[in-house]
Amino acid sequence: MKKKGIISLLSVGLIASSLSVGTAQAEGNNYEASKKAIESQLKNDKPLNHNVISPSVLNDFKEKTLNSLKTPKSFSAKKSNAASISGSSGSPMYESEPNDDFKIADTLLNDRMTFGQFNDTFDIDFYKVYVSGKGTLLVGGVTDTPTDMDLLFMATEYDYSDHGYIEYLGSEYDDGVEVQEYKVNKAGTYYIPVMDLNSSETGEAYGISTLFEAAAKDTVAPNKPTVNKVDNNDKVVTGKAEAGSTVTVNAGKNRIGYAKATSNGSFSVSIPVQKAGTTLNVTAKDSSGNVSKLTYVTVVKSDVTPPNKPTVNKVDDNDKVVTGKAEANSTVTVNVGKNRIGYAKANSKGSFSVNIPVQKKGTTINVTAKDASNNVSKLTYVTVVKH
C-alpha cells in the first residue's frame, strides 16, 4: 500500500470537529463498505495511461494541486463548502461535516482543491463532482502525515453501483500527489469516498482535487451502408453499416423505416412493401450525430419464375440417398405422396444429395426444387427399383 503525500498540510490549521449526525456503528459500516470497494480497485491497480490524457494536462494538474497546498489556510470542518464554492475561481474549498455518506456528499469543483480531515477512527468523507459528458476524469489526493496516514480514495457511481458509466484506467504517485485516471462514458454526478486505511489518528489533514477533460468530438461520418437487393415483395431491408449506428431507409424525403445496426454492423429495417422501380436511399448515423452519404437501391420485381424440375438419378430399395441436379442453391425436397422424407440444398453447380429412409421397391417418390424467392418447380417422379 503506497503512503500518500510528502507536502505538509499542518500549516493549513484544520480544526477538528465531531460529526453532527449518525452513529459510530453507521460510520463503521460506511468505512468498511468503502474500504472493501477501494481495495477491490487496488487489486486491479495499473499504471496511469499517458496516452489517454496529454502530458501537459497531467503535469499542470499536479502542479496546481501542489501549489494550492503551499498557502496556509484555516477553516472549521463545520463550515459549509457551499460558501467556498462562491469564492474566487481556483481558490481552495473546505470540507463540510457531516459528509460521511453518498446522500450528504460535499461538492467538488473541477480544478479546485478541497481540504479535509478525519475526525475519528472510522471517519470517511464523501465528495461528488459533476461531469458534463464523455471524457477523462483525474482525481488527485495528498496527505500531511505520510507516516501515519494511508490515504485511500476512488471515483465511483452512486452507492458503488457499476453501470459502466465510469471506468478506472490506472494511477500514478509522484512528487507527493497520487493521481487516479478514469474514463467517463456518460455525463452525470460521480462520487469520491476518501478514507485513511490506518485509521489510527484523528485530526489528520488531506487535500483532494479533480480535473475533467472532455473527449474530442467525433466529426467523422460513417461509411455509407451496404444494402442487399430489395424487391417488390420485401418487407425488410438488410445490409451492413457502422456498428451501433442508426440506419434509416427513405423513399425520396419520406422516412419509411429505421433500426439500429448490431455490434457487428448488420441491420434489418422493417418497411412497407414498395413498388418495383421505386428508388430507396439509406443512411447510417453514429452516436455523435454524423450522417453517412446516401446509398441508393432500386426496388426490383420479385422473381416469380419457378426453377426447372430436378433431374433425379435412379433410386433402388437399398438407397439411403437421392441424388441429381437442380437449380443452383435451390432447396430440393423428396416426398412420398404428401409426406416429406428428406431435403437438402443444391450446391452452386446444382448438384444435390438428399438423405432418405430406405424405400420399398415400387414406391413412387416425387422431388421438387424451391428457389430463394420461394418459387417451387414442377414435380419429378421416380419409382424405386429393386437393387
C-alpha positions in Angstrom: 0.0 0.0 0.0 1.5 3.4 -1.0 2.0 6.2 1.5 0.4 9.3 0.1 2.0 12.8 0.5 5.2 14.5 1.3 3.8 18.0 1.3 2.9 19.3 4.8 -0.7 20.4 5.4 -0.2 21.1 9.1 0.1 24.8 8.4 -3.4 24.7 6.9 -4.7 24.8 10.5 -7.6 22.4 10.2 -9.8 22.4 13.3 -11.2 19.0 14.2 -15.0 18.8 14.9 -17.3 16.0 15.9 -19.9 14.6 13.4 -23.3 16.1 13.8 -25.3 13.1 12.6 -25.0 9.3 12.5 -23.7 6.8 15.0 -20.3 5.2 15.4 -21.8 1.9 14.1 -23.1 3.6 11.0 -19.7 5.2 10.4 -18.1 1.9 10.8 -20.4 0.3 8.3 -19.7 3.1 5.7 -16.0 2.8 6.4 -15.9 -1.0 5.9 -18.1 -0.8 2.7 -15.8 1.9 1.2 -12.7 0.1 2.3 -13.9 -3.1 0.5 -14.7 -1.2 -2.7 -11.5 0.8 -2.8 -9.3 -2.2 -2.0 -11.1 -4.2 -4.8 -10.0 -1.5 -7.2 -6.4 -1.6 -5.8 -6.2 -5.3 -6.6 -6.5 -4.4 -10.3 -4.2 -1.4 -9.9 -2.3 -0.4 -13.1 0.0 2.5 -14.2 -1.7 5.6 -15.4 -2.3 5.6 -19.1 -0.4 8.6 -20.6 -2.0 8.0 -24.0 -5.4 8.9 -22.7 -4.7 12.4 -21.5 -1.9 14.8 -22.7 1.3 15.1 -20.6 0.8 18.9 -20.4 -2.7 18.5 -18.8 -1.5 15.9 -16.4 1.6 18.0 -15.3 -0.5 21.1 -15.0 -3.0 19.3 -12.8 -0.1 18.0 -10.5 1.4 21.5 -10.3 -1.8 23.2 -9.5 -2.5 20.6 -6.8 0.9 21.2 -5.2 0.7 25.0 -5.5 -2.7 25.1 -3.8 -1.2 23.5 -0.7 1.6 26.0 -0.2 -0.6 28.8 1.1 -1.7 28.4 4.7 -5.5 28.2 5.2 -7.7 27.9 8.2 -11.3 26.7 8.5 -13.8 24.9 10.7 -14.9 21.4 9.5 -18.4 22.5 10.3 -18.2 25.3 7.7 -20.4 24.7 4.6 -18.3 24.4 1.5 -21.2 25.9 -0.4 -19.8 29.3 0.8 -16.4 28.3 -0.6 -17.9 27.5 -4.0 -19.0 31.1 -4.4 -15.4 32.3 -3.8 -12.9 33.3 -6.4 -12.2 31.0 -9.2 -9.5 28.5 -8.3 -9.4 29.3 -4.6 -9.4 26.3 -2.3 -12.6 24.9 -0.8 -13.1 23.2 2.6 -14.7 20.0 3.8 -18.1 20.4 5.4 -19.3 17.9 8.0 -21.4 15.8 8.0 -20.3 14.3 4.7 -20.0 10.6 5.6 -22.5 9.2 3.1 -23.4 9.4 -0.6 -26.6 11.4 0.2 -24.7 14.1 2.0 -21.5 14.3 -0.1 -19.7 17.6 -0.4 -19.5 19.2 -3.8 -16.1 19.3 -5.6 -15.5 21.8 -8.4 -13.1 20.7 -11.1 -9.6 22.2 -10.9 -10.1 23.4 -7.3 -8.5 21.9 -4.2 -10.7 20.9 -1.3 -9.1 20.4 2.2 -10.4 17.9 4.6 -9.6 16.0 7.8 -10.6 12.8 9.6 -12.3 13.3 13.0 -12.3 9.7 14.4 -11.2 6.2 13.7 -14.0 5.3 11.3 -14.5 8.7 9.7 -14.9 8.7 5.9 -15.6 11.7 3.8 -17.7 11.6 0.6 -17.4 14.1 -2.3 -19.3 14.5 -5.5 -18.4 16.0 -8.8 -20.5 16.7 -11.9 -19.1 15.6 -15.3 -20.6 17.2 -18.4 -20.0 14.4 -20.8 -17.7 11.7 -22.1 -14.0 12.2 -21.4 -11.3 11.7 -18.8 -11.6 12.4 -15.1 -8.4 12.9 -13.0 -8.7 12.7 -9.2 -5.7 13.8 -7.1 -5.0 13.3 -3.4 -2.3 14.2 -0.8 -1.9 14.0 3.0 0.0 15.9 5.6 1.1 12.8 7.6 2.7 10.2 5.2 4.0 8.2 8.2 0.6 7.9 9.9 -2.0 8.1 7.2 -2.5 5.9 4.2 -5.0 7.9 2.2 -7.4 5.9 0.0 -9.9 7.3 -2.5 -11.7 6.3 -5.7 -14.3 7.6 -8.1 -17.5 5.6 -8.4 -21.1 5.7 -9.3 -23.7 6.3 -6.5 -23.8 3.6 -3.9 -20.9 1.8 -5.6 -23.2 0.8 -8.5 -21.5 -0.3 -11.7 -23.4 0.5 -14.8 -20.2 1.1 -16.9 -20.6 4.9 -16.7 -17.1 5.3 -15.2 -14.1 3.1 -15.8 -10.8 3.0 -13.7 -7.8 3.4 -16.0 -4.9 3.5 -13.6 -3.0 5.7 -11.1 0.4 7.4 -10.6 2.2 8.6 -7.4 4.7 11.3 -8.0 6.1 14.3 -6.0 3.7 13.7 -3.1 0.5 13.6 -5.2 -1.4 10.4 -6.2 -3.4 10.9 -9.4 -6.1 8.4 -10.5 -7.4 8.3 -14.0 -10.9 7.4 -15.1 -12.7 7.1 -18.4 -16.2 8.7 -18.2 -18.7 7.2 -20.6 -21.8 9.3 -19.6 -22.4 12.7 -18.2 -23.6 12.8 -14.6 -22.6 13.1 -11.0 -19.9 10.8 -9.6 -18.7 10.2 -6.1 -15.3 10.1 -4.4 -15.1 8.5 -0.9 -11.9 9.3 1.0 -10.6 7.4 3.9 -7.5 6.6 6.0 -6.6 2.9 5.8 -4.6 3.2 9.0 -7.5 4.8 10.9 -5.3 5.2 14.0 -5.2 9.0 14.3 -7.7 11.8 14.3 -7.4 15.4 13.0 -5.2 14.3 10.1 -5.4 16.6 7.1 -5.6 15.8 3.4 -6.3 17.5 0.1 -8.5 16.2 -2.8 -9.0 17.7 -6.3 -10.4 16.7 -9.7 -10.0 17.7 -13.3 -12.1 16.7 -16.3 -11.0 16.8 -19.9 -13.8 16.3 -22.4 -13.3 13.7 -25.2 -12.7 15.1 -28.6 -15.9 15.4 -30.5 -16.4 12.7 -33.3 -16.8 14.6 -36.6 -16.2 11.6 -38.9 -19.2 10.4 -40.7 -19.7 6.6 -41.0 -19.1 4.9 -44.4 -22.3 4.7 -46.4 -24.2 1.4 -45.8 -24.1 -1.7 -48.0 -27.6 -2.7 -48.9 -28.8 -6.0 -50.1 -31.2 -6.4 -53.0 -34.8 -5.2 -52.4 -37.7 -6.5 -54.4 -41.4 -5.6 -54.5 -42.4 -8.3 -52.1 -39.8 -7.4 -49.4 -40.9 -6.1 -46.0 -37.3 -5.8 -44.7 -34.2 -4.0 -45.9 -31.0 -5.7 -44.8 -27.3 -5.0 -45.1 -24.2 -3.7 -43.3 -23.3 -0.4 -41.7 -21.2 1.1 -38.9 -21.6 -0.9 -35.7 -24.2 0.6 -33.4 -25.3 3.3 -36.0 -28.9 4.1 -36.7 -29.8 3.1 -40.2 -32.7 5.0 -41.9 -34.5 4.0 -45.1 -36.2 6.7 -47.1 -38.3 6.8 -50.3 -37.3 10.3 -51.5 -37.6 12.5 -48.5 -40.0 10.3 -46.6 -38.6 8.0 -43.9 -40.2 4.6 -44.3 -38.2 2.7 -41.6 -35.2 2.8 -39.3 -33.3 0.5 -36.9 -30.0 0.2 -35.1 -27.1 -1.8 -36.5 -25.8 -4.6 -34.3 -22.3 -4.7 -32.8 -21.1 -6.4 -36.0 -22.8 -3.9 -38.2 -25.7 -6.0 -39.5 -29.0 -4.2 -39.8 -32.6 -5.2 -40.6 -35.1 -2.4 -41.2 -38.8 -3.1 -41.5 -40.5 -1.2 -44.3 -43.9 -1.2 -46.1 -43.8 -3.2 -49.4 -42.6 -0.9 -52.2 -43.4 -0.9 -55.9 -40.9 -2.2 -58.4 -38.9 0.7 -59.8 -39.0 2.8 -56.5 -35.7 4.2 -55.5 -34.8 4.0 -51.8 -32.0 5.8 -50.1 -30.3 4.5 -47.0 -28.1 6.4 -44.4 -26.2 5.5 -41.2 -26.0 8.0 -38.3 -23.4 7.4 -35.5 -23.8 8.3 -31.8 -22.3 11.7 -32.4 -24.9 12.6 -35.0 -22.6 12.2 -38.0 -24.6 11.0 -41.1 -23.1 8.9 -43.9 -23.5 9.5 -47.6 -26.6 8.1 -49.3 -26.7 4.5 -50.6 -29.3 4.2 -53.4 -31.1 1.0 -54.2 -33.9 0.4 -56.8 -36.7 -1.9 -55.9 -36.8 -4.7 -58.4 -39.6 -7.0 -59.5 -39.6 -10.2 -57.5 -38.6 -13.5 -59.0 -41.8 -15.3 -60.0 -40.3 -17.9 -62.3 -40.1 -21.4 -60.7 -36.9 -23.5 -61.2 -36.9 -26.3 -63.8 -37.9 -29.6 -62.3 -35.0 -31.5 -60.9 -33.2 -34.3 -62.7 -33.1 -37.4 -60.4 -30.8 -40.4 -60.6 -32.0 -44.0 -60.2 -33.2 -44.9 -56.7 -33.3 -48.6 -55.6 -34.6 -50.3 -52.5 -31.2 -50.2 -50.8 -30.5 -46.4 -51.3 -30.4 -44.0 -48.4 -29.6 -41.0 -50.6 -31.4 -39.4 -53.6 -29.0 -37.6 -55.9 -29.3 -35.4 -59.0 -29.3 -31.9 -60.5 -31.5 -28.9 -59.8 -31.3 -25.1 -59.9 -28.1 -23.9 -58.2 -28.6 -23.2 -54.4 -32.3 -24.3 -54.6 -33.8 -26.4 -51.8 -34.5 -29.9 -53.0 -37.3 -31.8 -51.2 -38.1 -35.6 -51.6 -41.6 -36.8 -50.8 -43.6 -40.0 -50.8 -47.1 -38.7 -51.6 -47.5 -35.6 -49.4 -45.1 -36.8 -46.8 -41.6 -35.2 -46.9 -38.9 -37.8 -46.3 -35.9 -35.6 -46.8 -34.5 -32.3 -48.1 -31.2 -30.6 -48.8 -29.7 -27.6 -50.6 -28.2 -27.9 -54.0 -24.7 -26.6 -54.3 -23.5 -23.7 -56.5 -23.3 -26.1 -59.5 -26.8 -27.5 -58.9 -25.8 -31.0 -57.6 -27.8 -32.3 -54.7 -27.7 -35.2 -52.3 -30.8 -35.8 -50.0 -30.7 -38.4 -47.2 -33.9 -40.5 -47.0 -35.1 -43.7 -45.3 -34.8 -46.9 -47.4 -37.9 -47.3 -49.5 -39.6 -50.4 -50.8 -39.4 -51.4 -54.4 -42.3 -49.9 -56.4 -42.6 -46.8 -54.1 -43.1 -43.6 -56.1 -41.3 -40.6 -54.8 -41.6 -37.0 -56.0 -38.9 -34.4 -56.0 -39.2 -30.6 -56.1 -36.8 -27.6 -56.1 -37.6 -24.3 -54.4 -35.6 -21.1 -55.1 -34.8 -18.2 -52.8 -38.0 -16.4 -53.8 -40.0 -19.5 -52.7 -40.9 -20.4 -56.3 -41.4 -24.2 -56.5 -40.7 -26.3 -59.5 -42.9 -29.0 -61.0 -42.7 -32.5 -59.6 -40.2 -35.1 -60.8 -41.5 -38.6 -60.2 -39.1 -41.6 -59.6 -40.1 -45.2 -58.9 -37.9 -47.2 -56.6 -36.5 -50.2 -58.3 -35.0 -53.5 -57.0 -31.3 -53.3 -56.3 
